């Protein structure tokens, strides 16, 4: 088993907090919207580690105003969808409730939730972890120049053939991406920043040819038009940035507690996680969320995604709860005040297959139950165990179970890897054709 051991993020208890001063010698991280689109508060997996990383006085996360607005808009849409679904569920459930004994009340105001978004980022700024870069008038000059001279990569020329067989010139413009890039480039130049890192998986707009296929945990080459005057290194995601710069992270954070965990005690961490603690933590704290994620994933599949036999339209109805059949430790990282644990989990869940009935007489018979299959969904789970610097580390008698006692794991991140049908009844059973 290949485990990755990275130590270096020191707990803030070991440092005096002081305000950020831009300049040389600091790590300046610039984020595109897609880097934290689904996790704007940095609560999950490596996103949380990056936020903890920015607690150091020499590290700052930068978000331009355009990215901030895009994040807010995406968050607003997500909250609106979830509130709509909750209210629809309340309407459906209400007829079955005894109003004298049972109440289903949703007392959530959209404006309050959206206001919390701004408060959270104000807190990040007050803690000197995140800087929101305001609009710069000079960026307009960059945009006008790119548009006027149709400069790559944000203004792309092409040709199409119209209905008369004539070649017609086309121009595709990625103005928002241009604003994001030039905002960061201008900010870095004006503040004379040296160690600058840009995290975005949009290699189509920002990357050079072939950058999409660049190796994992390595930077990708920027488009020549924007890289020639830039001192910014680009990564596809936060994990790649952390992994590629782990040595620099170690130099920035030399906290003894974290160092001991990631070096002298690292093998012991892995051994105890493999010997049952990892499985216990998953079953105790995350089984319900894993089952819910699996249910949601399977509910969105079509019958032919469950098995090729189901070639007719229909829908998939999974059971609400699945069985975690196997848990395999995949990766362990030690970052400052967190031990990041990654495991691969197999979840087995029954699914009822409903197929369209072409001869139905009414809406109730539009789909009919056809079969019940068992599928296995493999998922990667990342959760964090807190590093507790108040606890002494006895290298000779260390026990992970005692070390994490009283501290619950948190910041679950779930990624679906693959889905496999493990118990299927053939649609064309031979007995159906026997005389």
C-alpha positions in Angstrom: 0.0 0.0 0.0 1.4 3.4 -1.0 0.8 6.0 1.6 1.7 9.6 1.3 3.2 11.2 4.4 3.3 15.0 4.4 4.0 17.0 7.6 4.3 20.7 8.1 1.2 22.7 9.0 1.8 24.0 12.4 -1.1 24.6 14.8 -1.8 28.3 15.3 -1.2 27.9 19.1 2.6 28.0 18.2 2.5 31.3 16.4 1.7 34.8 17.3 -1.0 36.0 14.9 -0.2 39.2 13.0 -1.7 40.9 10.0 -0.6 39.9 6.5 2.0 42.0 4.7 2.1 41.5 1.0 5.6 41.2 -0.5 8.5 38.9 -1.3 8.9 35.6 0.5 5.3 34.8 1.0 3.2 32.1 -0.6 0.4 33.7 -2.5 -2.4 31.3 -3.7 -4.9 32.6 -6.3 -8.1 30.5 -6.7 -10.4 30.1 -9.7 -14.1 29.5 -9.0 -13.9 25.8 -9.9 -11.3 25.1 -7.2 -13.9 25.6 -4.4 -17.2 25.7 -6.3 -18.9 23.0 -4.3 -17.2 23.9 -1.0 -17.0 27.7 -0.7 -16.5 27.6 3.1 -13.4 25.2 2.8 -15.0 22.5 5.0 -14.1 19.3 3.1 -10.9 17.3 2.7 -7.9 19.1 1.2 -9.9 22.4 1.0 -9.9 22.5 4.8 -6.2 21.8 4.8 -5.5 24.7 2.5 -7.5 27.0 4.8 -5.5 25.8 7.8 -2.4 26.4 5.7 -3.4 30.0 5.3 -3.3 30.5 9.1 0.5 30.9 8.7 1.6 34.5 8.5 3.5 33.9 5.3 0.6 32.2 3.4 -2.4 34.0 1.9 -5.3 32.8 -0.2 -6.5 35.4 -2.8 -9.9 35.5 -4.4 -10.7 38.2 -6.9 -14.1 39.9 -6.8 -15.3 38.1 -9.9 -14.6 34.7 -8.3 -16.3 35.9 -5.1 -19.5 36.9 -7.0 -19.5 33.6 -8.9 -19.2 31.6 -5.7 -22.0 33.6 -4.1 -24.3 33.1 -7.1 -23.6 29.3 -7.1 -24.3 29.2 -3.4 -27.5 31.1 -3.8 -28.7 28.7 -6.5 -27.8 25.7 -4.4 -29.6 27.0 -1.3 -32.7 27.9 -3.3 -32.9 24.4 -4.8 -32.5 22.8 -1.4 -35.2 25.0 0.2 -37.5 24.3 -2.7 -37.0 20.5 -2.2 -37.5 20.8 1.5 -40.8 22.7 1.1 -42.0 20.2 -1.5 -41.3 17.4 0.9 -43.2 19.2 3.7 -46.3 19.5 1.4 -46.1 15.8 0.5 -45.8 14.7 4.1 -48.3 17.1 5.7 -51.4 14.9 4.8 -50.0 12.1 6.9 -49.2 14.1 10.0 -51.4 14.4 13.1 -51.4 18.1 13.5 -52.1 17.9 17.2 -49.0 15.8 17.9 -46.6 16.3 15.0 -45.3 19.4 13.3 -43.1 19.8 10.3 -41.9 23.4 10.2 -39.2 24.9 8.0 -38.2 28.2 9.6 -35.3 29.1 7.3 -35.0 32.5 5.5 -33.0 32.6 2.3 -31.7 36.1 3.1 -30.3 34.9 6.4 -28.4 32.1 4.8 -27.0 34.4 2.1 -26.0 36.9 4.7 -24.0 34.1 6.4 -22.0 33.6 3.2 -20.7 37.2 3.4 -20.1 36.9 7.2 -18.0 33.8 6.6 -15.8 35.5 4.1 -15.5 38.6 6.3 -14.3 36.3 9.0 -11.7 34.7 6.7 -10.5 38.2 5.9 -10.4 39.3 9.6 -8.3 36.2 10.3 -5.9 37.2 7.4 -6.5 33.8 5.7 -8.2 35.1 2.6 -7.9 38.4 0.7 -10.7 39.4 -1.6 -9.1 41.4 -4.4 -11.2 44.4 -5.5 -11.7 45.4 -9.1 -8.6 47.1 -10.6 -9.2 49.7 -13.3 -6.0 48.7 -15.1 -7.5 45.3 -15.7 -10.0 47.0 -18.1 -7.0 48.1 -20.2 -5.9 44.4 -20.4 -9.4 43.3 -21.4 -9.8 46.0 -24.1 -6.3 45.2 -25.6 -7.1 41.5 -25.7 -10.5 42.2 -27.3 -9.2 44.8 -29.8 -6.3 42.6 -31.0 -8.1 39.3 -30.5 -5.3 38.0 -28.3 -5.3 34.4 -27.1 -6.1 32.6 -24.9 -9.3 34.5 -24.0 -10.2 35.6 -27.5 -10.2 32.7 -29.9 -10.7 32.8 -33.6 -12.2 30.0 -35.7 -14.1 29.2 -38.9 -17.4 27.6 -39.7 -19.1 26.8 -42.9 -22.5 28.4 -43.4 -25.5 26.9 -45.3 -24.1 28.4 -48.5 -20.8 26.6 -48.2 -18.9 29.7 -47.3 -16.2 29.9 -44.6 -17.2 32.4 -41.9 -14.9 33.7 -39.3 -16.0 33.2 -35.6 -14.7 34.7 -32.4 -15.2 33.1 -29.0 -14.6 35.3 -26.0 -14.0 34.2 -22.4 -14.2 37.6 -20.8 -14.8 36.4 -17.2 -11.8 34.2 -17.4 -9.8 37.1 -18.7 -10.9 39.3 -15.8 -9.9 36.6 -13.3 -6.5 36.1 -14.8 -5.5 39.8 -15.3 -6.8 40.7 -11.8 -4.4 38.2 -10.3 -1.5 39.1 -12.6 -1.9 42.9 -11.9 -2.2 42.2 -8.2 1.0 40.1 -8.2 2.9 42.7 -10.3 1.8 45.8 -8.2 2.7 44.1 -4.9 5.9 42.6 -6.2 4.9 39.0 -5.3 7.3 36.2 -6.1 5.9 32.9 -5.0 2.5 32.9 -6.7 0.3 29.9 -7.4 -2.9 29.7 -9.4 -5.4 26.8 -8.9 -7.8 26.2 -11.7 -8.9 23.1 -13.6 -9.8 25.3 -16.6 -6.9 24.2 -18.7 -8.8 25.0 -21.9 -8.6 28.7 -21.2 -5.5 29.1 -19.1 -3.3 26.2 -20.2 -1.0 25.5 -23.1 -1.6 22.7 -25.6 -1.6 19.3 -23.8 -1.9 20.9 -20.3 -5.1 18.9 -19.6 -3.0 15.7 -19.7 -0.2 17.0 -17.5 0.9 14.6 -14.7 -1.0 14.6 -11.4 0.5 16.4 -8.4 2.5 18.6 -10.9 1.9 22.1 -12.2 0.6 22.5 -15.8 2.0 24.9 -18.4 0.2 28.1 -18.9 -0.7 29.5 -22.3 2.3 31.2 -23.8 0.4 34.5 -24.1 -0.2 34.8 -20.4 2.9 33.0 -19.1 5.7 35.1 -20.7 5.3 38.0 -18.3 4.0 36.0 -15.3 5.6 34.5 -12.2 2.5 32.4 -11.5 2.6 28.6 -11.3 -0.7 26.8 -12.2 -2.2 23.7 -10.7 -5.4 21.8 -11.6 -6.6 21.4 -8.0 -5.7 22.0 -4.3 -4.4 18.4 -3.8 -1.8 18.9 -6.6 -0.7 22.2 -5.1 -0.2 20.7 -1.6 1.5 17.5 -2.9 3.9 19.3 -5.3 4.9 21.9 -2.6 5.1 19.6 0.4 8.8 20.3 0.9 8.2 24.1 1.0 5.3 23.5 3.4 7.7 21.5 5.7 10.1 24.4 5.7 7.4 26.9 6.6 6.0 24.7 9.5 8.4 22.9 11.7 6.1 22.1 14.6 7.5 19.3 16.7 4.2 17.8 17.4 3.2 17.4 13.8 6.7 16.3 12.8 6.7 13.5 15.3 3.2 12.3 14.1 4.3 12.3 10.5 7.7 10.7 10.9 8.4 8.7 14.0 4.7 7.7 14.5 3.5 7.6 10.9 3.8 3.9 10.5 2.0 3.4 13.8 -0.9 5.7 12.5 -1.2 3.6 9.3 -1.0 0.3 11.2 -3.8 1.2 13.6 -6.0 2.6 10.9 -5.6 -0.6 8.9 -6.2 -2.8 12.0 -9.7 -1.5 12.5 -9.8 2.1 13.7 -10.4 3.4 10.2 -13.3 1.0 9.7 -14.7 1.9 13.2 -14.6 5.6 12.4 -16.4 5.1 9.1 -19.2 3.0 10.6 -19.6 5.1 13.7 -19.5 8.6 12.1 -20.1 8.5 8.4 -22.2 5.4 7.5 -25.4 7.4 7.2 -23.8 10.1 4.9 -22.2 7.4 2.8 -25.5 5.6 2.4 -27.3 8.8 1.5 -24.7 9.7 -1.1 -24.9 6.2 -2.6 -28.7 6.5 -2.7 -28.6 9.8 -4.4 -26.0 8.6 -7.0 -28.1 5.5 -7.9 -31.4 7.4 -7.9 -30.0 9.6 -10.7 -29.0 6.6 -12.9 -31.0 5.2 -15.8 -31.8 1.5 -15.9 -29.3 0.9 -18.7 -26.6 2.3 -16.3 -27.4 -0.6 -13.9 -27.2 -3.2 -16.7 -27.2 -3.2 -20.5 -30.2 -5.6 -20.4 -32.5 -2.7 -19.4 -32.7 -1.0 -22.8 -36.1 0.5 -22.2 -36.6 3.9 -20.5 -37.5 3.9 -16.9 -36.1 4.8 -13.5 -34.0 3.3 -10.7 -35.4 3.1 -7.1 -32.6 2.1 -4.6 -33.2 1.0 -1.1 -32.7 3.8 1.4 -29.9 2.1 3.2 -26.9 0.2 1.9 -24.4 -2.2 3.4 -20.7 -1.2 3.6 -19.1 -4.5 2.6 -15.4 -3.5 2.5 -13.2 -0.6 3.7 -9.6 -0.2 2.4 -7.1 2.4 3.6 -5.8 4.4 0.7 -3.8 7.4 1.9 -2.7 9.1 5.1 -1.4 12.6 5.2 -0.4 14.8 8.2 -1.0 18.5 7.7 -0.6 20.7 10.7 -3.6 20.3 12.9 -5.2 17.6 10.8 -4.6 14.0 10.0 -6.1 13.4 6.6 -7.4 9.8 6.1 -8.5 8.6 2.7 -10.2 5.2 2.3 -11.9 3.3 -0.5 -15.3 2.0 0.5 -17.6 -0.6 -1.2 -21.3 0.0 -0.6 -23.7 -2.7 -1.7 -27.3 -1.6 -2.2 -30.4 -3.2 -3.8 -32.1 -1.3 -6.6 -35.6 -1.8 -8.0 -35.7 -1.4 -11.7 -38.9 0.2 -13.2 -39.3 -0.1 -17.0 -41.6 1.9 -19.2 -44.8 0.1 -20.0 -45.7 0.8 -23.6 -49.3 -0.5 -23.3 -50.2 1.3 -20.1 -53.8 2.6 -19.7 -53.3 5.3 -17.1 -50.5 7.2 -15.4 -50.3 4.7 -12.5 -49.2 1.9 -14.9 -46.8 4.0 -16.9 -43.8 2.2 -15.3 -43.8 -1.3 -14.0 -41.5 -3.0 -11.6 -39.2 -5.3 -13.6 -36.4 -6.6 -11.4 -34.3 -6.1 -8.3 -30.5 -6.1 -8.7 -27.7 -5.7 -6.2 -25.0 -3.1 -7.1 -21.7 -2.3 -5.6 -20.6 1.3 -5.5 -17.0 2.0 -4.8 -16.3 5.4 -3.2 -13.3 7.3 -2.0 -13.9 8.8 1.5 -11.6 11.6 2.9 -12.0 12.7 6.5 -9.9 14.6 9.0 -8.8 13.6 12.5 -7.8 16.6 14.6 -4.2 16.9 15.8 -4.3 17.7 19.5 -1.1 19.5 20.5 -2.2 19.5 24.1 -1.7 15.7 24.3 1.8 14.4 24.9 3.2 12.0 22.3 4.8 8.9 23.9 6.6 7.4 20.9 7.2 4.0 22.6 3.6 3.6 23.8 1.6 5.6 21.3 -2.1 4.6 20.8 -4.0 6.4 18.1 -7.3 5.3 19.7 -6.3 7.1 22.9 -4.9 10.0 21.0 -8.2 10.8 19.2 -10.3 10.0 22.2 -12.7 12.9 22.8 -12.3 14.3 19.4 -14.6 13.4 16.6 -13.5 13.2 12.9 -14.9 15.8 10.6 -15.0 17.3 7.1 -16.2 14.3 5.2 -15.6 14.3 1.4 -17.1 11.6 -0.8 -16.2 10.8 -4.4 -17.8 8.0 -6.5 -15.2 5.9 -8.2 -17.2 3.2 -10.0 -20.5 1.2 -9.9 -20.7 -2.6 -10.6 -23.8 -4.8 -10.9 -23.0 -7.9 -8.7 -26.4 -9.7 -8.7 -28.4 -9.4 -11.9 -31.1 -11.6 -13.3 -30.8 -12.0 -17.1 -33.7 -10.4 -18.9 -33.6 -13.3 -21.4 -33.8 -16.2 -19.1 -33.7 -19.5 -20.8 -36.6 -20.9 -18.8 -38.9 -18.4 -20.4 -38.4 -20.0 -23.7 -38.7 -23.6 -22.6 -41.8 -25.5 -23.8 
